[in-house]
Amino acid sequence: MAKIFCVANQKGGVGKTTTTVNLAAGLSKIGQRVLMIDLDPQGNATMGSGVDKRALAYTAYDVLWGNATLEEAKVHSDASGYDVLGANRELAGAEVELVSVDNRENRLKDAIAVVANNYDFVLIDCPPSLNMLTLNGLCAAHGVIVPMQCEYFALEGLSDLVNTIKQVHGNLNKNLELIGLLRVMFDPRITLQQQVSDQIKSHFGEKVFNAVIPRNVRLAEAPSYGLPGVVFDPAAKGSLAFIEFAHEMVQRMGSKR
């Protein structure tokens, strides 16, 4: 049975999509069966996985609305090595349309349940806000991976997200937990980042992943080529850090069984 994780942060520009596609590619490279679900209408995770969002027959919108099953809608990215449930701007309409639908927060959960045995990991790239799409992701997931920059304002946003996870856990999804915090775009030369990193570790302890993703030009360049950095330049420091993170995820999940 797949382990299902949302990659979420209510603050924009913190590397959620970069984390999702590179973790998916890293897990795939070490032999895991991976499904990546794009829940952001911008479709960046879709394009960053080597899938053209404009050419999709079905998207996450069709799955949430019941026009297609997840099995019908997913495509395989040969370039990246994992399956993709893509998204495009159509998905923006789901936010309003789902409000009047029965069992609206569990539409994605029900769709994933049918294919869960085919994967080891399902990763969900959430929009940078708490809306009906993000809520579907949180209700479907076993846990949340939070990518965050080691900057002052990131700490404020983190407390809001932790409270959201607690609320969803208490009211909608008893399985949901904070899996861990991933420090991204990290530059050890900046004193403030070191200080914030130390604060995070002292407060969250084992919930902070050992892997740290450095600020890396090759990771930033990769999306323009429609590839995860792990595939675009496997030898880059950022790519190697994501492979290390993938190993850590497998190890953590193994210890939970």
URMO-V323443 format. One record per residue. PHI is phi in radians with two decimals (none if undefined). OMEGA is omega as a letter, one per 20 degrees, with the letter a starting at -180 (999 if undefined). BURIAL is b if it has 24 or more other ideal C-beta (glycine too) atoms within 12 Angstrom, else e. Layout:
phi->[PHI | PHI]
omega->[OMEGA | OMEGA]
burial->[BURIAL | BURIAL]
This chain:
phi->[none | -1.19 | -1.59 | -1.94 | -2.28 | -1.52 | -1.82 | -2.45 | -2.87 | -1.27 | -1.61 | -1.40 | 1.26 | -1.85 | 1.60 | -1.09 | -1.16 | -1.00 | -1.13 | -1.08 | -1.24 | -1.36 | -1.18 | -1.04 | -1.17 | -1.14 | -1.10 | -1.08 | -1.13 | -1.74 | 1.65 | -1.58 | -1.57 | -2.22 | -2.04 | -1.89 | -1.93 | -1.67 | -1.87 | -1.82 | -0.99 | -1.17 | 1.20 | -1.18 | -1.18 | -1.13 | -1.14 | -1.27 | -1.73 | 1.52 | -2.03 | -1.40 | -1.14 | -1.39 | -1.81 | -1.32 | -1.26 | -2.32 | -2.28 | -1.02 | -1.03 | -1.11 | -1.21 | -1.15 | -1.54 | 1.51 | -1.39 | -2.69 | -1.44 | -1.11 | -1.05 | -1.28 | -1.52 | -1.24 | -2.25 | -1.72 | -1.61 | -1.10 | -1.15 | -1.70 | 1.61 | -2.44 | -1.47 | -2.30 | -1.75 | -1.45 | -2.45 | -2.55 | -1.13 | -0.90 | -1.11 | -1.05 | -1.23 | -1.11 | -0.98 | -1.41 | -1.15 | -1.29 | -0.99 | -1.66 | -1.66 | -1.12 | 0.96 | -1.10 | -1.40 | -1.94 | -1.09 | -1.22 | -0.99 | -1.14 | -1.19 | -1.19 | -0.96 | -1.23 | -1.98 | -1.00 | -1.25 | -1.50 | -2.33 | -1.61 | -2.38 | -2.08 | -1.97 | -2.01 | -1.56 | -1.67 | -1.17 | -1.44 | -2.79 | -1.59 | -2.22 | -1.14 | -1.21 | -1.08 | -1.10 | -1.08 | -1.11 | -1.17 | -1.30 | -1.50 | -1.61 | -1.51 | -2.90 | -2.12 | -1.78 | -1.97 | -1.38 | -2.61 | -1.45 | -1.50 | -2.30 | -1.02 | -1.15 | -1.11 | -1.16 | -1.14 | -1.14 | -1.12 | -1.12 | -1.11 | -1.16 | -1.07 | -1.13 | -1.08 | -1.06 | -1.12 | -1.16 | -1.15 | -1.04 | -1.27 | -1.94 | -2.25 | -2.53 | -1.18 | -1.46 | -1.27 | -2.57 | -1.36 | -1.33 | 3.09 | -1.84 | -1.92 | -1.39 | -2.13 | 0.88 | -1.55 | -2.14 | -1.16 | -1.35 | -1.60 | -1.01 | -1.04 | -1.12 | -1.09 | -1.15 | -1.14 | -1.04 | -1.11 | -1.09 | -1.07 | -1.15 | -1.22 | -1.50 | -1.84 | 0.95 | -1.22 | -1.31 | -1.63 | -1.12 | -1.21 | -1.12 | -2.24 | -1.69 | -1.31 | -1.15 | -2.56 | -1.10 | -1.16 | -1.12 | -1.23 | -1.34 | -0.95 | -1.03 | -1.19 | -1.76 | 1.19 | -2.46 | -1.16 | -1.02 | -1.04 | -1.59 | -1.08 | -2.53 | -1.04 | -1.58 | -1.15 | -1.01 | -1.13 | -1.14 | -1.09 | -1.17 | -1.24 | -1.12 | -1.07 | -1.12 | -1.06 | -1.07 | -1.14 | -1.09 | -1.08 | -1.11 | -1.11 | -1.22 | -1.12 | -1.30 | -1.48 | -1.22]
omega->[a | r | a | a | r | r | a | r | a | r | r | r | a | r | r | a | r | r | a | a | a | r | r | r | r | r | r | a | a | r | r | r | a | r | r | a | r | r | r | a | r | r | a | r | r | a | a | r | a | a | r | a | a | a | a | r | r | r | r | r | a | a | r | a | r | r | a | r | r | r | r | a | a | r | r | r | r | a | a | r | r | r | a | r | a | r | r | a | r | a | a | r | a | a | a | a | a | a | a | a | r | r | a | a | a | a | a | r | a | a | a | a | a | a | a | a | a | a | r | a | r | a | a | r | a | r | a | r | r | r | a | r | r | r | r | r | a | r | a | a | r | a | a | r | a | r | a | r | a | r | a | a | r | r | r | r | a | a | r | a | r | r | r | r | r | a | r | r | a | a | a | a | a | a | a | r | r | a | r | r | r | r | a | a | a | r | a | a | a | a | a | a | r | a | r | r | r | r | a | a | a | a | a | r | a | r | r | r | r | r | r | a | a | r | a | a | a | r | a | a | a | a | a | r | r | a | r | r | a | r | a | r | a | a | a | a | r | r | r | r | r | r | r | r | r | r | a | r | a | r | a | a | r | a | a | a | 999]
burial->[e | b | b | b | b | b | b | b | b | b | b | e | e | b | b | b | b | b | b | b | b | b | b | b | b | b | b | b | b | b | e | b | b | b | b | b | b | b | b | b | b | b | b | b | b | b | b | b | b | b | b | e | b | e | e | b | e | b | b | b | b | b | b | b | b | e | e | e | e | b | e | e | b | b | b | e | b | e | b | b | b | b | b | b | b | b | b | b | e | b | b | b | e | b | b | e | e | b | e | e | e | e | e | b | b | b | b | b | b | e | b | b | e | e | b | b | e | e | b | b | b | b | b | b | b | b | b | b | b | b | b | b | b | b | b | b | b | b | b | b | b | b | b | b | b | b | b | b | b | b | b | e | e | b | b | e | b | b | e | e | b | b | e | b | b | e | e | b | e | e | e | b | b | e | e | b | b | b | b | b | b | b | b | b | b | b | e | e | e | e | e | e | b | e | e | b | b | e | e | b | e | e | e | b | e | e | b | b | b | e | b | b | b | b | b | b | e | b | b | b | e | b | b | e | e | b | b | b | b | b | b | b | b | b | e | b | b | b | b | b | b | b | b | b | b | b | b | b | b | b | e | b | b | e | e | e | e]
